[in-house]
Structures are given as C-alpha cells and as structure tokens.
Amino acid sequence: MKFRQPTPLSPVHLLMAVVILGLGYLAWAGYLSKPDALARVQRNGELVVVTRLGPATYYETQNDGPGGLEYELAELFAQELGVRLRLIVANDLGQIFNALTNRNADIAAAAISITAEREQRFRFTEPYMSVQQQLIYRVGSTRPRQLDDLNGTLRVVAHSSHAETLREAKASLPDLSWEESSELTVDDLLYQVWSSQLDYTIADSNELVLSQRFYPELRPAFTLTEPQGLAWALPRSNDDSLYIAAERFFERIRNDGTLSHLLEKYYGHLNNFDYVGTRTYMQHITKRLPQYRDLFEQAALETGLDWRLLAAIGYQESHWNPRAISPTGVRGIMMLTLNTARSLGVSNRLDPAQSILGGARYLARVKERIPEHIPEPTRTWLALAAYNVGFGHLEDARTITKNQGRNPDSWADVKEHLPLLAKKEWHSKTRYGYARGWEPVRYVENVRYYYELLVRITEPELLQDVADTGPWDRRSKGPGFYLGDSIESAF
C-alpha cells in the first residue's frame, strides 16, 4: 500500500497555525490565572455585603455608630480577610437577591432564613441561629388559632420566607388571601399591627422579641414553621473560595465564643418579656423622666457617661422616685447606701440632683476598676454588675469563670457564673464570700433593656426611611431604623 506524502504547509498556513495555538495557550493561561472570588475580594481590598435596615441586621446610633448583629459579623469577617467592609443597604429582599444574582455583592447578610426555594438560587453558610415564623396580632383583638381563623387583613414582606410559607399553605387553603409589600419592612408591619392599622403580619421569632420592647401589645398567635436557620447567602457558583472562607469564619467564632458573645449582646437581655413592666416604663418616660432629664444630662457631662444609661439605672433603682426607700436603707433615685453617699459627698440622698450625680460618680468610679482591655459594651455591663453586687463579688465571679475554662472578660460567660456565688460549694472558695449572684444578672439585663428603649426614642433624627432613594452604599454614616410615634412626643 502506498501512502501519499503530506503536502507541506505554506509559510502563511504555518503562521496561522502558530497564531491559533498561541491564542489558545493565552486563553488557557488566562483561565488558570483568573483570580477566584476570595482572591478578587482581597485584591480589591473590600468585601461587598448587601444587607437591610432593622434591629436584627444593621442600624446606626448617634453615640455608638453602626450596630446590628449582621453588621458586626460582616465587619469581623472583613477584618479576618484583611479588607474593608462596604455595605449596600437595600430597601427590600428583592433588591438583596438581585444584588447577589447580578454579582453586585459578594455576600448577603440580612437575617435571611434558609428555605428550599432559596436554596435553588443561592448557597447558604451554616446557620448562626434558628428562628420560627409566627403569625402576629395585637393583644385585645381576637386571637386566631390557625390560618383558617383569620378575620382581617394579613400583610407580609414581598420576597420573604413568610410569603413562601403562605404560598405553600394556599395549596390546602384555597381561600387564604394576603397582601405582599415591597415598600414596608417587617418592623413597619409590626408597627402597623401594634397601632391597629393592620390585623395580622408574619415575623420571625427573633424579630418579634426585638420589637416587643417597643410595641408591647404584640403577641404571637401561633407558630407556622419548624425552626429555620438564619445564614449568609452567596451566589451559586463553581468557585467555592469565598464560601469556604465564610464557613471557616463561622466555625472559628463558634469555637472561640465570639458568636455566643454577639448573640448575648443583641438577644441575651430579652428572654423574659414583661408586658406590664414595659407599659409602666413607657408611661414613666412620658410623665416622670422629663422632670429629671436635665439632671441626668448634667451628671453625664461631668462623668463622661451616657445620660440615658444613667436614667436607665435610675429607673431600675427607683422608677425615678426621688423619695424611694428600700427595707435595707438605700434611698433616692439612685438608691445609694449611706456609706456610699458619704464617700461621694452626697449629704441628702433624697435630693434628686445629689442622688443622680452621686450615682453617676459611683458608676464612673467602678468602671475605672474594670480592666481597660475589655471592650465596650462588655466593660459597661461588668461595671453595672459591680455597681449592683459590689466590685469584689464581681471579681470572684470572674475568677470562677476563668477557673471553669471560660472567658472572664465576656459578659455572656460571667453572667452564667455569677449565680454560683449563692452556692456554698462555690462562695466558700472565694475571697468575698456569699452573694445573691442572680440579682446582678437580672439587674444588668433590665438596665440594658431600659437603656436601649431610651436610645431608640431619643434619636428620631437617625431613624430615616431609605425607600425613596433606593439601595445605597454605606461608606459613612447612614440611617437607623423605624420608630413608632407612641411616646416620641415626650421629647
């Protein structure tokens, strides 16, 4: 068999072949050198996170700046990656999901619950907390026991997991009807239910807990779902680099106690909602506090403390009653002992000006003894515990905490061990002995509760609505979250 000799390539064809091979090599090399998602974030020097305004996500306060659980988590992750955080604040969940789909954001950190429908579109990290969906109504109206019992308007946030739940329920309840809003937040809808503008809405259990402080007549009628995880969402992609980094971040903060510290910071003092106590507090804010606000502000100027923190302490101590006297002999708005009053130069504990200034000086004195390396707000919470139970007993509790392998600089850990001071097996080994250690825990939680409500009431200028301006990037100071107008007029 004879084989034909191949025809030699002409110089032109040979040149074309070399060019084609070269272009192919360059494309292959370019593909290999293309930075992955994590490398791109680090090269750009910024992590772009889309979120939404709300007490469970992100807000701003005048004194303390930005806050919110999602904001703090995102800031910590950006620090871990060695980049700055850039927030995109969206008006609604639809914009959040669009930002991920269009790759305008690297991560969505917005208290997003994991649902089967969402998992088809996005990839979620392991949950950082669990919630349940609850149907919310106002106490005083008829409580429905199930969706069949609804007798009024039900409105939920568009694109929410709540809307998904209702769509699923409609398959077996064809007469079920509801409205979806892209313009209102969950907090807006909760306010509408509280103010009787709306009959029902659906909220996650954590959202209700945060809102009941301000809208105390809100109640869960029934629970709609099993526990659902809240997590970060990322675009679905074959590139796992940023997702893996986020998973490692959450694993680390779970193991080192950072996550439990943040959860305690935002939710730890909200475990025992007291409807009567909250309503009484709101009435006293209107009727009693205006008489003493100037005195709290003057004491704050002298000591460098927040006047609202001092007012919260005064309410916890005496309900702002200048003539209050306890069975143990402490007196006045700040309920000073005789020895403490003398050491502070207070000659008349029943005089509001002297009592408030004396209490402020005492707290400042105690706070100076708390180690400076402990960050805020933990340093303040520890100082409040010492204000209540005594610095020596606080140190005993911190020692027990450390000996148990926990963090003595964490309020979340210390408050677990303070009650041990009432048990002989523990206080017998301490320097200062027995103390009713559960009292400072409750004391701090109450003061935090009163303080946060005062902050929200007294900063209405920061509670702006961004719905008219569209999503915006947070590079400087941004708006806070919505406040109902029930007692704002008092200020």
Secondary structure, 3 states (H helix, E strand, C coil): CCCCCCCCCCHHHHHHHHHHHHHHHHHHHHHHHCCCHHHHHHHHCEEEEEEEEECCCEEEECCCEEECHHHHHHHHHHHHHCCEEEEEEECCHHHHHHHHHCCCCCEEEEEEECCHHHHCCEEECCCCEEECEEEEEECCCCCCCCHHHCCCCEEEECCCHHHHHHHHHHCCCCCCCCEEECCCCHHHHHHHHHCCCCCEEEEEHHHHHHHHCCCCCEEEEEECCCCEEEEEEEECCCCCHHHHHHHHHHHHHHHCCHHHHHHHHHHCCCCCCCHHHHHHHHHHHHHCHHHHHHHHHHHHHHHCCCHHHHHHHHHHHHCCCCCCECCCCCECCCCECHHHHHHCCCCCCCCHHHHHHHHHHHHHHHHHHCCCCCCCCHHHHHHHHHHHHCHHHHHHHHHHHHHCCCCCCCHHHHHHHHHHHHCHHHHCCCCCCCCCCHHHHHHHHHHHHHHHHHHHHHCHHHCCCCCCCCCEEECCCCCCCCCCCCCHHHC
